Structure formats: C-alpha cells, structure tokens
C-alpha cells in the first residue's frame, strides 16, 4: 500500500497530459521517503543485534538505487517512455530492497524476495515491442518461478528441523547436528541465492535478460538488487551459520571459482555490450563469493568493499552507454559501434577507457584495490592454489577489456565514427563526473570507503 501511494505521488502531468517521470521533486521525495523508512525501521528493530548492519546496508542500497534512478532519466526522456508502470515497479523494487535489509526471519525474506522478483520480471519485458525483451522476461519468469518453489521448500525444511524461522532463534540453538533435513533445506536456499546473484552454475538467464532489457533496466539488474542479496548471504553465512562453515564452504567456493573461469572465458567471444557486461558481472560475482573461503572480519570487509567499488564501476560504465544512447538517440549494441571514437570524442574516450581499466583491476585505479583485498583475504586463509587460479583468469579477462580500448582508439572507420556532444546538461554527465573522481583518486585517501566497510563488518561479527 505504501508503495502504491508513493508511486502515485511519483508521477505528475505536463501540458500534454503525459506522466512526467523522475523529476527533481520526485528525487527529493524518494530521498525523504527512504530516510523516514530508515528511522522507522530503526525504531522497530532497535533491539535487534544487527540493526546497525541492516541500516548501513540499507543506506548503501538507497544511495545506489537513487543513482540508478537518476541515470535512467536521460534514456526515458529520449525514448519517450512515459508510463506510470515504471514508477510503480521501481517503487516496489525500492520498498522490497529496503525491507530485505531488515528481514530477520526466513518467511519475511521469502515475501520480500518474491516482491522484488515480480517487479524485475515485468521490468525485463518492459520493451513490449521487442521480441528479445519478451523472450528474456519469459525465460527469467519461468526459471525464477521454479527457484521460488525451491526457496519455499528450503524454508519449510528449515522450519521442520528448528521449529522456527527466526534468525535469532536458530542462532541461539547451538551445537545442533547438521543432518540431511537441515542440509537439504539450506542447500535449496543457497541455490536460489546463487541464482539471484547470477553465479555459476545458475547463470544461464543472465546474458539473455541483460540483452533483452532496456539500458536502465539492465543497469538496475546489474547494480542495486545484488547489494541486498549479498548482504543477506553475508548475514546467513557469517552470523547464522558461522560455526558450520563446512556446510556452505565447498558449495560457495566452487561456485566462486567457476564463475570467475566461465565469466572470464565467455566474455572473450562476446560482440555486444550487454552480453559482455553480463559475463563480466558473472566474473565479478565470483570475486565477491571468494571471500566466503574465510569466515573472518577481513573477509567481510573485503566483500563489502568489493560490492561498493563494483557498484560504482557498474554505474559509471552504464552511464557512458546511457549518455551515448540519449545524445545520439540510438542505442550502441555492438562494441564496434564505438570504433574510432577516440579520434573525435577525446575526453569521453579517455574517461571511458579509464573506467574499463578500473574494472579490469589495473593499478592505481579503485578496481585494483577491490580485487587486491579479496585475493589478500584468500591468501590469509591459506588457499594459495585458489589465489593463483584467480590471478591467472583475471589476467585473461584483461584481454577483452583491452580489446574495447583498442576498438576505441586504434580502429578508425568513417561509418562508425561517433560524435557525441550535447547542448543540454545530461544527468549521466553528473554521475560520471562524480564517480570518476572516486575511481581515479581513490588511492589518495583509501580510508574513505574502508572505514565504512569496517563499521559494517564489526556490526555483523
């Protein structure tokens, strides 16, 4: 009900009786709404052991979801997408994401994940005139529906074993035996969470959904929902089952390594931007899951730090693509569409190239530190072979990032030479300028984000 009322306020009408989406007043309303909900949850869960962890993860989610919303404005205006459904679905995504941060019972987790998933199913098919979008949304809906059944079955088995779905109650039952009933229930839950974040071997839906969705929706899939899902996974493994790491250690570890291998190799053969970033996302998901090799404070800090840097890099990358699609009124689908862009748009090409290098993990850019801390946590836990495999395939992944730079600066074709210029200020330009400052100069003041990740990690452990 709150989401419906909020979405109704979220739209107004212009002189042509069309809903005008995402105005500056609406952004202020979104911020105030999120802030009030934040303090409301603080009052209700102030007795919760992890209310500080929940609040900080919610702040992280709200910040990046506002950035996603802000980047979407340029594309929606250019493509004349004036539909109240977009506001309504976005409100449900925000509401479910904020609620998931404060869920301390598996039943509430199920309800909020399903609310978020139903909104994302419709978002995937938002481009009704594209058969690729309909196919992607249908595939996501079918697989997502099957995974919802697995999730509900897993929670039912956990309830049969413990007699409760509360995190605090399950945590208070110490020294329980991990029999087949509990293991099966937790395995189903873990499979669904790995599916939601797009980890191998449950990554098959990711590339098609990314390709079929419009650019702002692809950005939404790649950034905001994963923040709260990784926060939930972190709370379950590092708090609820911290003494039973042998239950989830091998499953998440194998999924992490396979995600890096398959994501790095598959991205080499991609020629489309969205599919390239889909497999790049799979590889980055593997990096995030690597920290589960060690259930420690340093590992949790590395995970949160990687999520923050990855979200910044994802937002910046898609901001470039949305800016190009908005200014040129066309959507660059293929990498070769950017061929020779460095000959005309010097600043744009250089900044985009630096962002790509940051994603690849080239020092001293911010992306290097995120991968460095993850690998450091793996080495600290004694998994030297895994660290060597990760470093090797990360080096392979640099190939397709360098190929993008080669296309922009060393392939000059008159047909595809774009001239990107805008007479009006674009929202994506502000986002790019803000985040590029963090990407380029993070090494000058690294404690800017590290202090924040330390506070979140301490509030969990």
Secondary structure, DSSP 8 states (H G I E B T S, - for coil): -HHHHHHHHTEEE-TTS-EEES-HHHHHHHHHHHHHHHHHHHHHSTTSTTHHHHHHHHHHHHHHHHHHHHHHHHHHHHTT---HHHHHHHHHHHHHHHHHHT--BHHHHHHHHHHHHHHHHHHHT--TT-HHHHHHHHHHHHHHHHHHHHHHHHHHHHHHHHS--BHHHHHHS-S----HHHHHHHHHHHHHHHHHHT-TTS-TTHHHHHHHS-HHHHHHHHTHHHHHHHHHHHHIIIIITGGGHHHHHHHHHHHHHHHHHHHHHHHTT--BHHHHHHHHHHHHHHHHHGGGGS-SHHHHHHHHHHHHHHHHHHHHHHHHHHHHHHHHSS---BGGGGTTGGGT-HHHHHHHHHHHHHHHT-TTSHHHHHHHHHHHHHHHTT-HHHHHHHHHHHHHHHHHHHHHHHHHHH---TTT------SS--HHHHHHHHHHHHHHHGGGSTHHHHHHHHHHHHHH-
